[in-house]
Amino acid sequence: QWRQSSYAGDAIITAVGLYEGLWMSCAAQSTGQLQCRLHDSLLALDAHVQTSRALMVVSLLLGFFGLIVSVVGMKCTKVGEDDPVTKGRVAVAGGILFILSGLCTLAAVSLYAARVTHEFFNPSTPVNARYEFGSALFVGWAAAGLAALGGSLLCC
């Protein structure tokens, strides 16, 4: 749910809500039925969706490696060296990975949101085909902030 159909303006409210994300598009009907379809082709997607996908995958990988490095760098773990200076440097490296993960998430979500905003205010877009921010964008901004905050705390 990176973007959802808009009912702004003179749009007729229908019994179907449309949702689109990075990996699939869905239609939710008022009866509770949800039909989702994966995007057909990677190359047929818009550039902003491909870029957001790539940034989110990189963000997940950086976060995963940041988690592993941070656990090794914690003073309470016996993994790695017993030298507190080395452990501190490893923890800072984990913090930097978390900050980079948060920045990748922030870039992906903000790029997608900018595109949704551009299409919404574009006068050539039909009123009944406009989309608004979906809930995943807000979750993404919060996740980016928390990852950057956690990485900053590890660096300190």
N, C-alpha and C positions, 0 to 999 in steps of 0.2 A: 504494500500500500504506500508506494512512494508518491503517487498522485491519484486523486479520486475525482470523479466527475463532479462538475460544479452545477449548482442550481441558481446561479446569480443571474440577474437580469430578467429577461422575458422567457427564460427557459421553462418548458413545461416539465413539471415534476412527474417522473415516471416511476414505475415500480421496479426499475432495474438500476442498480448502482454500479458504475464501472470503476475498477481499480487497476492500476498498472504499477509494476515494480521493475526491478532490474532483471528478473529471471522469468516472469510470467505476467500475463494479464488475466483479470478475473471479472466476472459479472455476477453480482449478488442480486437475487430477486427477492421481492417482498415476502415470498413464501418460505424463505430461509434457505433456498437452494443456492449453492455456490458452484459456478462452473469456471474452472481455470484452464488456461492453455499456455504452455511454454512458448517462449518466443521461437519462431520457426528457424531463423538463421542468424548466426552471429554477425555475418557481414551485411545483412539487411537492416540491422539496427542503426539508429541514429548515433552519431559520434559521441554525444554526451552520455548516452546509456553505456556504450562500450567503455568510455573513459571512467565512468562511475563504477562499473563492474570491476575494472582492473584496479582502481584505487581501493575498493573495498576488499578485494582479495589480498592485495599487498598489506592493507591495514590488519587484516586477520592474521596473516603470517608474521608481521612485526609484533603484534600483540602476543601471539603464541610464543615466539622466541623471547620476547621481553619477559613473559611469565617464567619461563625456564631459567633464564639468566638471573632474574630477580630472586628466585628461590635459592639458587646457588649462592647468591651474594648476601643472603640474610645471615645475621649473626647467630641465629638460633639453629641453623642447619649445620650438619657435620660434613656436607658435601663440599668438595674443593679444599682449598688451603685453609690452614688455621690462622694465618696471618690476618689481623683485622684490617690492615691497610689494603691488602689485596681484595678481601671480601667487600670493603667499601667501594673500591673501584668497579668491581663486578656489579654491585647494586646500582651504582650510577649508570653503568652501561645498560642495565635493564630499564632504568628510568628513562634513559634517552630513547630506547626502543619503544617504550610506552608513549612518550611524547610524539615520536614520529608516527606511531599508529594513530594517535588522536588527530594529528594534522592531516593524515591521509583520509581519515573518515570525514573530517571537517571539509576538506576539499571536495570529496565526492558528493556529499550531501548539499553543499552550497552550490556546486556546479549544476546539479540536478534541479535545485530550487530556483536558480536563476533562469534556467530554461523554461520551467513551468510558469514562472512569472512573466517571462517574455512572451510565451505563447498565449497566456491569459489576456494580456493587454494589447496583443496584436489585433488591429482592426480587421484584418482579413480572416481571422479565425471565427468561424460561425459561433454564435452564442451558445447553441446547444451542444457544441463539441469542445467546450472549454473544461480545463481541469484545474483543480486547486491542490494545495499541499496535502499530502496524505500523512497519516500518523507516523509512518516510518521516518519521515524527515525530522520530526521533532525528537523521536527516539535517537536518531543519528546525531543530532546536535548535542543532545544530553550525553550520549556515549562519548563523543569526541571531547567534550569538556571534562568528563570524569577521567578519561584516559590521560589527558594532558595534566590534570590535577594530580592524579596518582603518580605519574612519571615525575612530575616536579617534586612531589614529596619524597620520592625515592632518591632523587638527585640531591636533595637537601640533607 
